[in-house]
Each structure stands twice: as structure tokens, then as C-alpha cells.
Amino acid sequence: MRAAAVTAALACALGGIAGAEMPGSFYDLKTTTLAGEPAELKVYAGRVALVVNVASKCGYTPQYKGLQALHTELAPKGFVVLGFPSNDFGGQEPGTAEEIKTFCELNYGVTFPLFSKVVTKAGPEQSPIYAWLGRTGELPKWNFSKYLIGKDGKVVAFYPSSVKPDAPELREAIEAALR
């Protein structure tokens, strides 16, 4: 992707303003749903979110089960899991949007929001979502890395792939953010 295209993509994610500064809140960003529809993350403002780069053919893929369990249990308290499929690591998300959706629903009963496939790695093709998240100094090193986002849209913590959805440290951080 050329620099102009990256600038245009970033401007789109930042609300259409070319040369705009990065917003202070994750919830100020825009993206695309898995179905290809525009999505404004501001609909999740005031909730605690767990942002996860997901993949269907990864050793960590069974984490979908735990992510769905967290989402189901904690959604009534103001929590949401947001899944961003990515093919960055080992080509482990090669499917189309429809294949990803079908896989997640049939195998793990996923009901949490899934967005269009993104590039998480730094570089000219990187998603504006992950450019924003990367300001923390942390970018995914593999699939199923997790960012905990507070109600205010700020990153509370980053967890690598090895931290499972039911890990005590993640659960305690989510509970604290929900208070």
C-alpha cells in the first residue's frame, strides 16, 4: 500500500479527516464489520472491551470458547469481546469473511462482534486499529493477543497469546475495569 493509501485509510478510521491526530480513545476509531459494513467503535464507548486478533487455524484457536464464555457472562455488566481476524502469523486465517463467520459460529458459538480481516504488524499495510493500539508499545507477536480497553477507551493492559481468557490475571483486570 502506498503512503497516500495508508494516509487515506488512517483518515477514514479517524473519522475522515486527512492528517488528523490519533484520537485519544479507542472508541473514536472506525472500522468495518466482518460483513463489510462500516462500523463505528463509539457504539462500545462506556463498556470494557477485550480486543483480540483472532485466527481459525491456530494452536490458540480454542481460545474462542473462553472468549465467548467471557462475553456471554460479562456482557450484562458492560463488557464486550471484539474480534479482529488476522492472517499475519503463519497464514492461519486464510478464509473469506463468510468462511470465518461460519467457522466461528459452528465450532465455538461465537456471538461477539467480529470485524474485517486486518494487518496487525507495523508497516504500510497496518490497520489503523492496530496502529492506534500499537501506541502502547505492544503489538501482537502471534494470534490471540489481547488488549483490555477501559470504559474511557484507553488501553488498560496487553496480554500475549499465551494468556488464556480464563487466566486469573486477565479476569481480575476485567473485573477491576468494570468497577
ABEGO torsion letter per residue (X at the ends): XBAAAAAAAAAAAAGGBBGBBBBABAAABBBBBAAGBBBBAAAABGBBBBBBBBBAABAAAAAAAAAAAAAAAAAAAGBBBBBBBBAABGGABABBAAAAAAAAAAAAGBABBBBBBBBABBEAABBAAAAAAAAAGBBBABBGBBBBBBAAGBBABBBBAABBAABAAAAAAAAAAAX
